Amino acid sequence: MIELALGVVVAGLVAWLMRRKRQQRATAIAAGQAAGVPCMLKWSVQGSRWRAGRLLIGAGPFVWKPSLGKREAVLPVDLCRVGVRSPSLREAVAVNPGSRIVECESSDGEVLIAVMPPELEHVSKALGSV
């Protein structure tokens, strides 16, 4: 019984921290400051796999910072949003099935950005303003 109560308390704390961080990101983006939106990126320049990281939205070009490994990468300046869709069954194995995939085109080829629905508006607005 103690383990169950402790589990509920920990789950509540994690949910509160995640909601707080999302609110901080929304406030920073609204104020015009740079903020990192958690996402997964699939770009032929980075390889053919989905890679976890953060898309830095703010002043200047879009920068993707990977969670592990490689250095950050500047996304193409001519990046243009083509559409938004749910992940296919095959993609849902690599990304969260509840996420949305923002399809983008550029001179370097297709760029796919998978974000969770609460962050989709920030990414769509940022790509729409380019």
Backbone torsions as a table, in degrees:
resi	resn	phi	psi	omega
1	MET	NA	-37.9	179.0
2	ILE	-65.7	-38.5	179.5
3	GLU	-63.6	-39.2	178.7
4	LEU	-64.8	-45.4	178.6
5	ALA	-63.2	-41.8	178.1
6	LEU	-64.3	-40.0	177.8
7	GLY	-62.7	-40.6	178.8
8	VAL	-65.8	-42.0	179.1
9	VAL	-63.8	-44.7	179.5
10	VAL	-64.4	-42.3	178.6
11	ALA	-62.9	-40.9	177.4
12	GLY	-64.1	-40.6	178.4
13	LEU	-64.6	-43.3	178.8
14	VAL	-63.4	-44.0	178.5
15	ALA	-61.9	-41.7	178.9
16	TRP	-63.7	-44.0	179.4
17	LEU	-63.8	-40.6	179.2
18	MET	-65.9	-42.8	178.6
19	ARG	-64.2	-39.8	178.8
20	ARG	-63.9	-43.8	180.0
21	LYS	-64.8	-41.1	178.3
22	ARG	-62.6	-39.4	178.1
23	GLN	-66.7	-38.5	177.3
24	GLN	-63.1	-41.3	177.7
25	ARG	-62.8	-45.2	-179.4
26	ALA	-61.9	-40.8	179.4
27	THR	-66.1	-42.8	-180.0
28	ALA	-64.6	-42.6	-179.6
29	ILE	-66.1	-41.3	179.0
30	ALA	-64.3	-30.8	179.5
31	ALA	-83.6	-2.3	178.9
32	GLY	84.0	12.7	178.3
33	GLN	-89.9	158.7	177.9
34	ALA	-72.5	138.1	178.8
35	ALA	-144.0	144.5	179.7
36	GLY	-95.7	119.0	179.1
37	VAL	-98.3	122.6	179.4
38	PRO	-63.9	134.9	-178.0
39	CYS	-160.0	177.5	170.5
40	MET	-124.6	141.5	-174.5
41	LEU	-122.7	137.5	172.9
42	LYS	-128.2	111.7	-175.4
43	TRP	-141.6	130.5	-175.1
44	SER	-58.8	-29.5	178.3
45	VAL	-66.9	-32.8	-179.2
46	GLN	-89.9	-5.5	-177.1
47	GLY	118.7	178.2	-174.5
48	SER	-95.9	4.3	-177.9
49	ARG	-102.4	160.0	172.2
50	TRP	-75.9	134.2	180.0
51	ARG	-125.2	133.5	-179.5
52	ALA	-81.2	145.1	178.2
53	GLY	177.4	-157.4	179.5
54	ARG	-130.6	137.4	174.8
55	LEU	-95.8	115.7	-179.2
56	LEU	-82.6	114.5	-179.9
57	ILE	-106.5	130.0	179.0
58	GLY	164.5	-154.4	179.3
59	ALA	-65.7	139.5	178.3
60	GLY	92.0	-171.8	-177.8
61	PRO	-72.1	161.1	177.3
62	PHE	-71.1	133.7	178.3
63	VAL	-123.8	134.7	177.1
64	TRP	-109.8	123.0	179.2
65	LYS	-107.5	116.7	179.8
66	PRO	-69.8	152.9	178.2
67	SER	-69.1	-42.1	-178.9
68	LEU	-134.8	151.9	169.7
69	GLY	86.2	-115.5	-168.7
70	LYS	-58.5	167.3	177.6
71	ARG	-76.8	167.8	178.9
72	GLU	-67.1	155.2	-178.1
73	ALA	-128.4	137.2	176.1
74	VAL	-86.9	124.4	178.8
75	LEU	-74.6	156.2	-177.9
76	PRO	-57.1	144.9	-178.9
77	VAL	-67.6	-32.6	-176.9
78	ASP	-89.0	22.9	-179.5
79	LEU	-62.6	126.8	-175.5
80	CYS	-132.1	128.2	179.7
81	ARG	-71.7	130.0	-180.0
82	VAL	-103.2	-38.4	-178.5
83	GLY	-172.6	172.5	177.1
84	VAL	-130.7	137.7	-178.7
85	ARG	-150.9	168.4	173.0
86	SER	-82.3	154.9	178.6
87	PRO	-68.3	145.3	175.2
88	SER	-71.6	170.6	-179.5
89	LEU	-60.0	-40.2	179.3
90	ARG	-67.7	-41.1	179.4
91	GLU	-70.1	-29.8	-178.2
92	ALA	-65.2	-16.0	175.5
93	VAL	-72.7	-34.8	-176.6
94	ALA	-93.2	-33.3	-179.1
95	VAL	-115.5	167.0	177.7
96	ASN	-63.1	127.0	-179.1
97	PRO	-61.7	-20.8	179.0
98	GLY	-86.6	-2.6	-178.2
99	SER	-79.0	172.8	174.7
100	ARG	-120.7	142.4	-179.3
101	ILE	-105.0	122.0	176.4
102	VAL	-93.3	116.5	179.4
103	GLU	-90.2	129.2	-179.1
104	CYS	-129.9	151.0	175.5
105	GLU	-118.6	149.2	175.9
106	SER	-155.0	178.1	178.0
107	SER	-68.3	-21.1	178.3
108	ASP	-88.3	0.2	179.7
109	GLY	113.0	-166.8	-176.3
110	GLU	-77.8	139.5	175.9
111	VAL	-125.9	126.4	177.9
112	LEU	-112.3	130.5	-179.6
113	ILE	-123.9	117.2	178.6
114	ALA	-98.0	121.3	179.1
115	VAL	-131.7	157.8	176.7
116	MET	-77.8	152.3	-176.3
117	PRO	-52.1	-38.7	179.1
118	PRO	-64.7	-23.9	-178.9
119	GLU	-96.2	-7.9	-175.6
120	LEU	-61.3	-39.3	-178.8
121	GLU	-62.0	-42.2	180.0
122	HIS	-63.0	-45.2	-178.8
123	VAL	-67.5	-43.2	-179.8
124	SER	-63.1	-42.9	178.3
125	LYS	-63.5	-42.9	-178.7
126	ALA	-65.0	-41.9	179.6
127	LEU	-73.0	-29.6	178.7
128	GLY	-70.9	-26.7	-178.0
129	SER	-84.0	-9.1	-179.0
130	VAL	-78.6	NA	NA
